[in-house]
């Protein structure tokens, strides 16, 4: 008999669903849904109390509408009411609605918790399961607070029904994941672990998920689970397929549970107890043996289940990485799967082999499959599988097969799917560098990479090839020759032009002896690409040209002519124009010696982890990313700075470079240790500029009543502010002054709102400026936080400042007469519209100073309004984009008591409050 | 952990969506669309696993799916689950539905969303597997139906029911 007979159910619901299905258009569907929503809403709101059946029907309709992708913003209360019904059907539909539609932040949680509490104590297993399900589905902190104590008790109690135990285990797991601090296992630990021995396989199935999660977090407390898991596994593996009856799935005994047991064991190292270990090895061998036996069924489900266990066993063998015998067997098994006709198995085999390749015992064994894997890369129909094949090739690569693998990957790149090209490019670049025996092969590979997949070659990759060429003089001549040849192609990728420009600019002289690549030929070749390139590449080429002038004086006139032409010297792009002007000037006024110094060959880059590797790690997801990567990223950033202006080779700021306004963007970390940098180290040791993690708001309050001044100052840095405001708009100029004689590098500022980047270098004694445009959208109390980071000497400096943007900056002064003022004052008489403070004077009570401050606030100071001439009254309107807020202010000084009373009234309570708080600190 | 279980038809119409992590309604709909887009463009007879879409966590998650006649059953899981194990689980789910509805078809899922949710709830709870034994699952569902039947008599006759 079918468990759900088709005749019953709710007719109204069926009719509604049919209506929707018959709708011819999206519009008609929406119309029908809106009609139904209105109907349900009116039914819920109606006076007539709905019976449980109707409520159930309407809630079902809402669920259906929700599934179609429409927001449901009512019905929650009705669902909660259903929970307290004592009819199963109503309760059940109530819980269903809540688990689908209520999220953990809902205000209804308290009501739901009450219903759950009742059901948990009802001792009706069905109700208890519903309640436990609901907790597991919503899993909010409030629920954890309410039930984290109760659920372990239900889980381990002797008289709890099996089905309830199962639910309790997973419910507890969910609470542990959301609020681990609230789930105290202590006294329950051993009884929970012993659930692995429970007679009911369903209980073990549920409990093992809980135990696995707890073991990952507290391995020591749960380590007794290892021997229990091994014996459970052993009993399953050695059982005949009929022993476990219902848990036998297509002739495989308890496959799901076996997988989970093998996963649990992967949380621990191999068992120390010899007997346990022996038993486990026996299990693993049995599983490997079974794979070779003829299948008990031809159904795919049978082999699926069998192989699921096999793959987990192999994963465990790889995890232990200590049994060479098992490792080799595992590798052979995977090798068989590599040629299996089931795509799923090929996929999984490639994936498992990836981890196997990193084991020293099996690396060689994995390598024997290289031809199969290469073949998979070429012939698999499924991109997911090809990607795994590429991963495996990457993992099995070493010095012996690098050339073959890189060549195969390169040729695959020509036809690779777009989605994986970038990753492939990174992998090829890394392998080429890692296993390069001769660097000419490396240069060839990278240039090929650019030729084949130029669009996917990220900056990191071409920066890296330049770094390596600069650092190795044995490859420089070859590199120059090769890029020169590559540039001969009529259409070459812009990245090729960049690499070519850079390398010829540095090492073009090494091939200039050959008349086919004479200086002028080189220059003409580069310049023929110039007009097709983007601005950054053109900038790079201009720098290459000035380097040419230094390398080959005979090209000077030709190049000067190019620089002098209007399209360079009057280029609308300021960077290009500046370079053209400066280089032209430099080449015409500097003596050969100066020129040779300024345009000297780039110094070697410091050896460091490849930034490409960091990038790949990043692509591979945050799990693999450690602090190391952060380091790599930052260095990558510095390299960027170097890459953009390759012409400026002055590694120490020389006077002539400064004279020309060339920002020395050479990698500062690459500067040879000089007396200067030693000095810096001494300073930074002794210096006061400890990383300021907390927000500094010393200067903040001083700017409430003024717009210009010094916001922050320490021994290193001074920050000045100039700001102007009109209506709801403002503009703030920030001036960062370097008080030392050494430059700040990697100077960045971030605001918790958007900010244009500031020049990353601040020269010693120099000042850079940053402009912030401000628009007041609505009233606010929190000031934006400006975060400043830079490197001074070796030390990273970190500074957080509250920017003095306060609500009063958007005041428009309003002049008004006495009558008007008091009329409005009375209009704003609701208690929340007023804010008042009585406070002691912090400064001398000088009338003129007070007046100046009130004017600085931005309001109009109203004369002859207050009957008491000692008092000050002001009026103004705060302009925000969304609204205008009128404000009135009264300040009453009491000279005898040295006290003030400050009263603010405005049409918005938050504005009154904020202004009052700000002003109370000013007098 | 299972992050989400989605069923949609060949045209991308969702027939069941169950998320075990919280997303806004809007994101949930986008995830369904994205997943449909990823899965539906794949040929038959390719492998049943692929990396998850961006919205549901990218390559940290896998989509494991099976295509039955007009319906796609997609489980989005993290790396702690066995791929083949999940395929078996999908099979158990479908076989269970088949037993409960007697030759299940898309229409059954449309008209009995609540039942499908209940059956699923007997298998998966909070993203973890509760029970894999089909007979056990069906016993539970049967018991629920019995309770429902016994209560139906109390309800008013569903005749002028709109």
Interface residues (C-beta under 8 A of the other chain):
Chain A: X2 X3 X4 X6 X8 X9 X10 X11 X12 X13 X14 X15 X17 X21 X51 X52 X53 X57 X60 X63 X64 X66 X67 X68 X69 X71 X87 X88 X89 X92 X93 X96 X100 X103 X104 X126 X132 X133 X136 X137 X139 X163 X166 X167 X170 X171 X173 X174 X201 X202 X205 X206 X209 X212 X246 X247 X249 X255 X256 X257 X259 X263 X301 X304 X305 X307 X308 X311 X312 X343 X344 X346 X347 X348 X381 X382 X384 X385 X620 X621 X623
Chain B: X14 X15 X16 X17 X18 X20 X22 X25 X29 X32 X42 X43 X45 X46 X47 X48 X49 X50 X51 X58 X59 X60 X80 X82 X83 X84 X85 X87 X88 X89 X91 X92 X99 X100 X101 X102 X108 X110 X111 X112 X113 X114 X115 X117 X118 X121 X125 X126 X127 X128 X129 X130 X131 X132 X133 X134 X135 X136 X138 X140 X141 X142 X143 X144 X145 X147 X148 X149 X151 X152 X154 X155 X156 X158 X161 X162
